[in-house]
């Protein structure tokens, strides 16, 4: 019997012969470790088969095989756990295909065995396995042409490609999405060629599914990245949920497919895959005819669309060299407006960057107001530079700079150099006269002279009339500094120096 | 690779030192004003050279300074290339969305007249970052001593 062949012939070649599909050979050849693992796994039930007899033995054996398959795949989905670590690496590449093949074959075997045992009882009793089976059916390769469930099989291949794209974009914890990344390159060329047939099949399947109306509703508000779990949500009756609502929901529900929804879920994903494919088509071909196709059946909100342009522009699958921009719904799709939109997005991106730089711009929205703020900020910064350079010119005409001391403030924050410089401040009073005069002449300090920009000359008050206030000011300056100096040079007080001296200088000049 | 901040600080301090060495003790108004001007130019120049020629605004600053020292009257703005670029920029309909403010911004950012708006925003962002370090960091330190 075939089943006994399956279980008793543990060699990998026999597996290949059993599956007897030449198109699978390429993938199968790469899986020697997997094959050996499978064979070793499969060989153990042989003991059961021989021990316990005919149908019951087969029943138990098959159930156990299915369970082990499920456990393998489960360990592949979740991050490789300790006891199944040896299965994790073989599962990283096309082995999912083999699993699905095994899955099909097992099912076929179960069906062929003439319903000796309820063929789906083992499936349904293990809800986890049913969930996995649904996923595996999605990951079947294109080579499963001979399968009777044609639309069910073909479209999921697209689905896998989409899943990989989606997962790369949004890092869904969908099972098998990492392995699908490997398959993606191979599938890409195939996908382009069979897109038309997918659409046809999609329509066919759409008409056949009883939940079509639900899908229609659920599609209306969905975006590409959410379509696959959205299908399940739609099935669960959340027809009227918005795209916003689905954003939180699908992530939680991505893994929870109830057992009885296996078939429907797979068909959900199939039609959703079709739709996501049509969305991608529109992004690739800048959506002329295909968009018309999709638009007649779908309406997508602007929200959903806004997420797409960046994400769909980035996936690696289109084999062309120019930048892909997704055409939004209801907007012109000619080259000019698309380029305009790209440019506008660039500008808004940069405005956001600027918004972070300029303090106090978070509440402000709108380009014009933002620009005003930016202009004000740049002007104030420039004024500050001028003011400080003015200060420097006045205060430090002859002061010797200790470069190391100055730089050491960055490095060590030393206070010794500070004290050293403070000693030289005795020179201040004599040279502060012009500074004082300047201060007296300019009420505002910064505003007036620097108002006209950095290329204007400064109106300086003359020294002549200001002898008395100068002397008073200079004495004041001197007193101030002396008081500072007299505060002592203990370590504890240098902190206060740091605090006081800047304010002192500021009070003088403002 | 030292940061822009340290590079700028270093250059600026050296420039001011050189300035103070060359100038006399004179504290006349004129002298102070000239010193102020020198310090300001030194500040912008050291900032621009710390940034290098990677940015359009730093290039424009350095160009302006060099031309200013060489030919006092001739401004680089009148160079033929700049004229051509500016004409292209002003004729481009894309660049005049918020006419008034864009022009103001272009006047503020050095070299801003020759770019399109998108690039202008880029340059403005970088310019703001550098202006901040220029204004805050070394000068306040120098003043505190």
Interface residues (C-beta under 8 A of the other chain):
Chain A: X340 X343 X346 X347 X350 X351 X353 X354 X357 X358 X367 X368 X371 X372 X374 X375 X377 X378 X379 X381 X382 X384 X385 X386 X388 X389 X390 X391 X392 X393 X394 X395 X396 X397 X398 X399 X400 X401 X403 X405 X406 X407 X409 X410 X417 X418 X421 X422 X431 X433 X434 X438 X454 X457 X458 X460 X462 X463 X498 X501 X502 X505
Chain B: X6 X9 X10 X13 X14 X16 X17 X20 X23 X25 X27 X28 X29 X31 X32 X33 X35 X36 X38 X39 X40 X43 X44 X94 X97 X98 X101 X102 X104 X105 X108 X109 X117 X118 X121 X122 X124 X125 X127 X128 X129 X131 X132 X134 X135 X138 X139 X140 X141 X142 X143 X144 X145
